[in-house]
């Protein structure tokens, strides 16, 4: 991806959001399904016997999730597909194509397992599901066995939860780093100090040290988290919900044990929607909540910071003395508790790997569409305008005008 970006005239990247989707899907198919792709082909091109690519079929399902669920319950529509409206025909085609891709992945994995090639290869998600299911069946534990349809259902959830979420976070982060060069310099300082000229980078050695890169992810998720709300339901009658009485003081007042609370009793079966974005922009927890400031997550030697609520401003040499501050109560982009996202660590490692690779080899600058030449401030305003003009597209928060986002990528 970086090589392609660096080869563009004047470094202008006009399809950056699509590019992050491709790289995220390639990471997912490699780690999850054991299939490695070339960036220029792979999931962006239709495979043999397909009319849609893996990426295009998946994105169609994600962008029309409710329609996908409804059509999936009506297989008989296939017999009259030609009579359906054009947009429903397209979604139905994407369902069939994606289902075929999943069937092919299952068949390929079973063939490899039958040839005992998996003994010399790293296990992946799909092989684990197949192996565990087959072992349960051979041991007579049919209740624990997954059918192929259930395995494909799990694979769809992994595609849904592990693709567009990380891809959008990468896109937002690249745009924001281009718009905030002082933050980019701060992060690059760490990348250079940790990676240096070493070509043999190992996860165990470098990931724990790339704290500033991870801080970029945390801050991007704070303002542009892919899932701005979470549904919940009260399971028991009179479930108590304790909230702070906001009427007793200014919303910008710091949290205090003396602030009064209210307890509301929630009847069983009542649906609740947790407003993650409101929690992430609560000034009681995050001062200057509308400001994108990854430094708030880092405690550097000088000056000290006591929590992510107090942004650090250290600009010295990146060292291992930086401390990544634990998220405060009210920060939960991956949810929390027993329902926390099982892919949280995977997403963090993917983000840090991709972003550190990009920043190691390139400088990010804001750009504008066309051949016009504008100053940095005008380009910066345009990039931030596109970033802030976001809404739910399918199940995730996305830029409404990704085609208007232009970032310049220049070699370092």
C-alpha positions in Angstrom: 0.0 0.0 0.0 2.7 2.4 1.0 4.7 1.7 -2.2 1.6 2.5 -4.3 1.0 5.7 -2.4 4.6 6.9 -2.9 4.3 6.3 -6.6 1.4 8.7 -7.1 2.0 12.0 -8.9 2.7 14.8 -6.4 1.9 12.2 -3.7 -1.8 12.8 -3.9 -4.0 9.9 -2.7 -7.6 10.4 -3.6 -8.9 6.9 -2.7 -7.3 6.5 0.7 -10.5 5.2 2.4 -10.7 2.4 -0.2 -7.1 1.6 0.3 -7.4 1.2 4.0 -10.3 -1.1 3.5 -8.2 -3.3 1.2 -5.3 -3.5 3.6 -7.7 -4.3 6.5 -9.4 -7.0 4.5 -6.0 -8.5 3.5 -4.9 -8.6 7.1 -8.1 -10.2 8.1 -8.0 -12.9 5.4 -4.3 -13.6 6.2 -4.6 -13.9 10.0 -8.1 -15.2 10.1 -8.3 -17.4 7.1 -4.7 -18.2 6.2 -5.0 -16.6 2.7 -2.3 -14.0 1.7 -3.0 -11.5 -1.0 -0.9 -9.2 -3.1 -2.0 -5.6 -2.4 -2.6 -4.7 -6.0 -4.8 -7.7 -6.6 -6.2 -10.1 -4.0 -9.5 -9.1 -2.4 -10.0 -6.1 -4.7 -10.3 -8.2 -7.8 -13.0 -10.8 -8.6 -11.6 -14.4 -8.1 -12.2 -17.0 -10.8 -15.8 -17.9 -11.1 -17.0 -14.6 -9.4 -18.5 -11.4 -10.7 -17.8 -9.4 -7.6 -14.6 -9.2 -5.6 -14.4 -10.4 -2.0 -14.1 -6.7 -0.9 -17.0 -5.5 -3.0 -19.3 -8.3 -2.0 -18.5 -7.7 1.7 -18.9 -3.9 1.5 -22.3 -4.3 -0.2 -23.5 -6.5 2.6 -22.1 -4.1 5.3 -23.6 -1.0 3.7 -27.0 -2.8 3.3 -26.9 -4.8 6.5 -30.7 -4.7 7.3 -31.6 -5.6 3.7 -29.0 -8.4 3.8 -30.5 -9.9 6.9 -34.1 -9.7 5.5 -33.1 -11.2 2.1 -31.1 -13.9 3.8 -34.3 -15.2 5.4 -36.0 -15.5 2.0 -34.0 -17.8 -0.2 -37.0 -18.3 -2.5 -36.4 -14.8 -3.8 -33.5 -16.3 -5.9 -36.1 -17.8 -8.3 -37.5 -14.3 -9.1 -34.3 -12.3 -8.7 -34.6 -10.8 -12.1 -37.9 -9.3 -11.1 -36.6 -7.5 -8.1 -35.6 -3.8 -8.1 -32.1 -3.2 -9.2 -30.7 -2.4 -5.8 -32.2 -5.6 -4.3 -30.7 -7.6 -7.2 -27.3 -6.1 -6.4 -27.6 -7.0 -2.7 -28.8 -10.5 -3.5 -25.9 -11.0 -5.9 -23.5 -9.9 -3.2 -25.0 -12.4 -0.7 -24.5 -15.2 -3.2 -21.0 -14.1 -4.1 -19.9 -13.8 -0.4 -21.5 -17.1 0.4 -19.5 -18.7 -2.4 -16.3 -17.1 -1.2 -16.9 -18.6 2.3 -17.7 -22.0 0.7 -14.4 -21.9 -1.2 -12.4 -20.9 1.9 -13.9 -23.9 3.8 -13.2 -26.3 1.0 -9.6 -25.0 0.6 -8.9 -25.3 4.4 -10.4 -28.8 4.5 -8.2 -29.9 1.6 -5.1 -28.6 3.3 -6.0 -30.3 6.5 -6.6 -33.6 4.6 -3.2 -33.3 3.1 -1.8 -32.7 6.6 -0.2 -29.4 5.4 -1.6 -27.6 8.4 1.1 -29.2 10.6 3.7 -27.0 9.0 1.6 -23.9 8.8 0.4 -21.4 11.4 -3.2 -22.2 12.6 -5.8 -19.6 11.7 -9.3 -18.9 12.7 -11.1 -20.9 10.1 -8.9 -24.0 10.6 -9.5 -23.7 14.4 -13.3 -23.7 13.8 -13.2 -26.6 11.5 -10.8 -28.7 13.6 -12.7 -28.1 16.9 -16.0 -28.9 15.2 -14.7 -32.1 13.6 -13.1 -33.3 16.8 -16.4 -32.7 18.7 -18.2 -34.7 16.1 -15.7 -37.6 16.1 -15.9 -37.8 19.9 -19.7 -38.0 19.7 -20.3 -34.6 21.1 -22.7 -33.6 18.3 -24.1 -30.8 20.5 -20.8 -29.0 20.3 -20.3 -29.5 16.6 -20.7 -26.5 14.2 -22.4 -27.1 10.9 -20.8 -25.5 7.8 -23.6 -22.9 7.8 -22.8 -22.0 11.5 -19.1 -21.7 10.7 -19.9 -19.4 7.8 -22.1 -17.4 10.1 -19.2 -16.9 12.4 -16.9 -16.0 9.6 -19.4 -13.3 8.5 -19.4 -11.8 12.0 -15.6 -11.7 12.0 -15.7 -10.0 8.6 -18.4 -7.6 9.9 -16.7 -6.7 13.1 -13.0 -6.9 12.1 -12.9 -5.2 8.7 -14.7 -1.9 8.3 -14.2 -0.9 11.9 -10.4 -1.0 11.7 -10.3 0.3 8.1 -12.3 3.4 9.0 -10.1 4.0 12.1 -7.0 3.8 9.9 -8.5 6.3 7.4 -9.5 8.8 10.1 -6.1 8.5 11.7 -4.2 9.1 8.5 -6.3 12.2 7.7 -6.0 13.6 11.2 -2.2 13.1 11.3 -1.9 14.9 8.0 -4.0 17.8 9.4 -2.0 18.0 12.7 1.7 17.9 11.8 2.9 18.6 15.4 1.2 15.4 16.5 2.7 13.6 13.5 6.2 14.8 14.5 5.6 13.6 18.0 4.5 10.1 16.8 7.3 9.8 14.2 9.8 10.6 16.9 8.8 7.4 18.7 8.6 5.3 15.5 12.2 6.3 14.6 13.4 5.6 18.1 11.8 2.2 18.4 12.1 0.8 14.8 15.3 2.5 13.7 16.8 0.8 10.7 15.9 -2.7 11.8 14.2 -4.7 9.0 13.5 -7.7 11.2 10.8 -6.2 13.4 9.3 -8.6 16.0 5.9 -8.0 17.7 7.2 -8.9 21.1 10.0 -6.3 20.9 8.3 -3.3 19.3 4.6 -3.4 20.0 4.8 -2.6 23.7 7.1 0.4 22.9 4.9 2.0 20.3 2.7 3.8 22.8 2.3 7.0 21.0 1.0 5.2 17.9 -1.5 3.3 20.1 -2.5 6.7 21.6 -3.4 7.9 18.1 -5.7 4.9 17.8 -7.3 5.5 21.2 -7.9 9.2 20.5 -9.2 8.6 17.0 -11.7 6.0 18.5 -12.7 8.5 21.2 -14.0 11.0 18.6 -14.6 8.8 15.6 -15.4 5.4 17.1 -17.0 3.1 14.5 -20.0 2.2 16.8 -21.3 5.3 18.5 -24.1 3.5 20.4 -24.5 0.1 22.0 -27.8 -1.6 22.6 -28.5 -3.3 25.9 -31.6 -4.7 27.6 -32.6 -4.9 31.3 -32.9 -8.6 32.1 -34.4 -8.3 35.6 -37.2 -6.3 37.1 -36.3 -3.1 38.8 -32.7 -3.1 37.6 -31.1 -0.1 39.3 -29.3 2.4 37.2 -27.3 5.1 39.1 -26.5 8.3 37.3 -24.9 11.6 38.3 -27.3 14.4 38.9 -26.1 16.9 36.2 -28.5 19.5 37.3 -26.5 20.1 40.5 -23.5 21.7 38.8 -22.0 22.7 35.5 -21.4 19.9 33.0 -17.8 21.0 32.7 -17.2 20.6 36.5 -14.6 18.0 37.3 -16.0 14.7 38.7 -16.4 14.7 42.5 -17.4 12.1 45.1 -19.7 14.8 46.6 -21.8 15.2 43.5 -25.3 13.8 44.1 -26.6 10.9 42.2 -30.0 9.5 41.1 -31.1 5.9 41.0 -33.6 4.9 38.3 -35.3 1.5 38.4 -35.4 -0.1 34.9 -38.3 -2.6 34.2 -37.3 -6.0 32.8 -37.2 -6.1 29.0 -36.6 -2.4 28.5 -34.1 -1.6 25.8 -31.3 0.8 26.5 -28.9 2.6 24.2 -25.5 3.4 25.5 -24.4 6.7 23.9 -20.7 6.1 23.5 -20.0 9.3 21.7 -21.6 11.4 24.4 -19.5 9.5 27.0 -16.3 10.0 25.0 -16.9 13.8 24.7 -18.0 14.4 28.3 -15.9 17.4 29.5 -16.0 16.1 33.0 -13.8 13.2 31.8 -12.0 14.7 28.8 -11.1 18.4 29.0 -11.4 20.1 25.6 -13.3 17.1 24.4 -13.7 18.2 20.8 -9.9 18.5 20.4 -8.1 15.6 18.8 -5.1 15.2 21.1 -3.4 11.8 21.3 -1.0 13.3 23.9 -3.7 13.0 26.5 -3.1 9.3 26.7 0.6 9.5 27.4 2.4 10.3 30.6 5.9 11.6 29.8 8.7 12.4 32.2 8.1 16.2 31.8 5.7 17.6 32.4 3.8 14.9 34.3 0.2 14.0 33.6 -2.1 12.3 36.0 -4.6 10.7 33.7 -5.9 10.7 30.1 -8.1 13.6 31.2 -5.0 15.8 31.4 -3.3 16.0 28.0 0.5 15.7 28.2 2.7 18.1 26.2 6.0 16.4 26.2 8.1 16.9 23.1 11.4 15.4 24.2 13.2 12.4 22.8 10.9 9.3 22.7 12.0 6.9 25.3 10.6 3.9 27.1 9.8 6.2 30.0 6.6 7.2 28.3 3.7 5.6 30.1 0.4 4.7 28.4 -2.3 5.9 30.7 -5.2 3.5 31.4 -8.6 4.5 29.9 -10.9 6.3 32.4 -14.3 5.2 33.3 -16.6 6.1 30.4 -14.2 5.1 27.6 -15.4 1.9 25.9 -15.0 1.9 22.1 -14.7 -2.0 22.3 -17.4 -2.2 25.0 -16.4 -3.6 28.4 -17.0 -6.3 30.9 -18.0 -9.8 29.7 -19.1 -8.5 26.3 -15.9 -6.7 25.5 -14.9 -7.1 21.8 -12.8 -10.3 21.5 -10.9 -8.7 18.5 -9.7 -5.7 20.5 -6.1 -6.8 20.7 -6.1 -7.9 17.1 -7.3 -4.4 16.0 -4.7 -2.7 18.2 -1.8 -4.7 16.8 -3.1 -4.2 13.2 -3.5 -0.5 13.6 0.0 -0.1 15.2 1.6 -2.2 12.5 0.1 -0.4 9.6 0.5 3.1 11.0 4.1 2.7 12.2 5.0 1.2 8.7 3.4 4.2 7.0 5.0 6.8 9.3 8.4 5.1 9.1 8.6 5.6 5.3 6.4 8.6 4.6 5.3 12.1 5.5 1.5 12.8 5.5 0.2 16.2 4.3 -3.3 17.5 3.7 -4.4 17.9 0.0 -7.3 19.0 -2.1 -8.9 17.6 -5.2 -7.7 18.5 -8.7 -4.6 20.2 -9.9 -5.1 23.4 -7.9 -2.3 24.5 -5.6 -3.4 25.7 -2.2 -1.6 26.5 1.0 -1.3 24.2 4.0 -4.1 25.9 6.0 -6.6 25.7 3.2 -5.8 22.0 2.5 -6.0 21.3 6.2 -9.5 22.9 6.5 -10.7 20.8 3.6 -9.4 17.6 5.1 -11.0 18.3 8.5 -14.2 19.3 6.8 -14.4 15.9 5.2 -13.5 14.1 8.4 -16.0 15.9 10.5 -18.8 15.3 7.9 -19.4 11.8 9.1 -22.5 9.6 9.7 -23.5 6.0 10.1 -23.0 4.2 6.8 -24.3 0.7 7.3 -23.3 -0.4 10.8 -20.3 1.9 11.3 -19.5 5.6 11.4 -17.9 6.6 8.1 -17.1 9.8 6.2 -20.0 10.9 4.0 -17.7 12.2 1.3 -14.7 9.8 1.2 -14.2 10.7 -2.5 -13.4 14.3 -1.4 -10.7 13.3 1.0 -7.2 13.9 -0.4 -4.0 13.2 1.5 -0.5 13.7 0.1 2.0 11.0 1.0 5.7 11.9 0.4 8.7 9.7 1.0 10.9 10.6 4.0 
